[in-house]
Amino acid sequence: MLSKIKKRICTISFGKMVEMIKYKAKEYGITVEVVD
């Protein structure tokens, strides 16, 4: 199940994922630092 989700995430634009995570984190008041 988890590997299936991981594969799916990889197909999604990475930049979009980062933006979504940052947006969600902001909602919860969490600061997210993305390191390449």
CNS distance restraints for C-alpha pairs under 8 A (distance, minus, plus):
assign (resid   1 and name CA) (resid   5 and name CA) 6.52 0.50 0.50
assign (resid   2 and name CA) (resid   6 and name CA) 6.22 0.50 0.50
assign (resid   3 and name CA) (resid   7 and name CA) 6.16 0.50 0.50
assign (resid   4 and name CA) (resid   8 and name CA) 6.28 0.50 0.50
assign (resid   5 and name CA) (resid   9 and name CA) 6.19 0.50 0.50
assign (resid   6 and name CA) (resid  10 and name CA) 6.31 0.50 0.50
assign (resid   7 and name CA) (resid  11 and name CA) 6.62 0.50 0.50
assign (resid   8 and name CA) (resid  12 and name CA) 6.70 0.50 0.50
assign (resid   9 and name CA) (resid  14 and name CA) 7.96 0.50 0.50
assign (resid   9 and name CA) (resid  17 and name CA) 7.89 0.50 0.50
assign (resid  10 and name CA) (resid  14 and name CA) 7.12 0.50 0.50
assign (resid  12 and name CA) (resid  16 and name CA) 7.36 0.50 0.50
assign (resid  12 and name CA) (resid  17 and name CA) 7.21 0.50 0.50
assign (resid  13 and name CA) (resid  17 and name CA) 6.51 0.50 0.50
assign (resid  14 and name CA) (resid  18 and name CA) 6.29 0.50 0.50
assign (resid  15 and name CA) (resid  19 and name CA) 6.21 0.50 0.50
assign (resid  16 and name CA) (resid  20 and name CA) 6.11 0.50 0.50
assign (resid  17 and name CA) (resid  21 and name CA) 6.11 0.50 0.50
assign (resid  18 and name CA) (resid  22 and name CA) 6.08 0.50 0.50
assign (resid  18 and name CA) (resid  34 and name CA) 7.72 0.50 0.50
assign (resid  19 and name CA) (resid  23 and name CA) 6.06 0.50 0.50
assign (resid  20 and name CA) (resid  24 and name CA) 6.08 0.50 0.50
assign (resid  21 and name CA) (resid  25 and name CA) 5.94 0.50 0.50
assign (resid  21 and name CA) (resid  32 and name CA) 7.86 0.50 0.50
assign (resid  22 and name CA) (resid  26 and name CA) 6.08 0.50 0.50
assign (resid  22 and name CA) (resid  31 and name CA) 7.62 0.50 0.50
assign (resid  22 and name CA) (resid  32 and name CA) 6.07 0.50 0.50
assign (resid  23 and name CA) (resid  27 and name CA) 6.45 0.50 0.50
assign (resid  24 and name CA) (resid  28 and name CA) 6.62 0.50 0.50
assign (resid  25 and name CA) (resid  29 and name CA) 5.98 0.50 0.50
assign (resid  25 and name CA) (resid  30 and name CA) 4.78 0.50 0.50
assign (resid  25 and name CA) (resid  31 and name CA) 6.39 0.50 0.50
assign (resid  25 and name CA) (resid  32 and name CA) 6.67 0.50 0.50
assign (resid  26 and name CA) (resid  30 and name CA) 5.62 0.50 0.50
assign (resid  26 and name CA) (resid  31 and name CA) 6.74 0.50 0.50
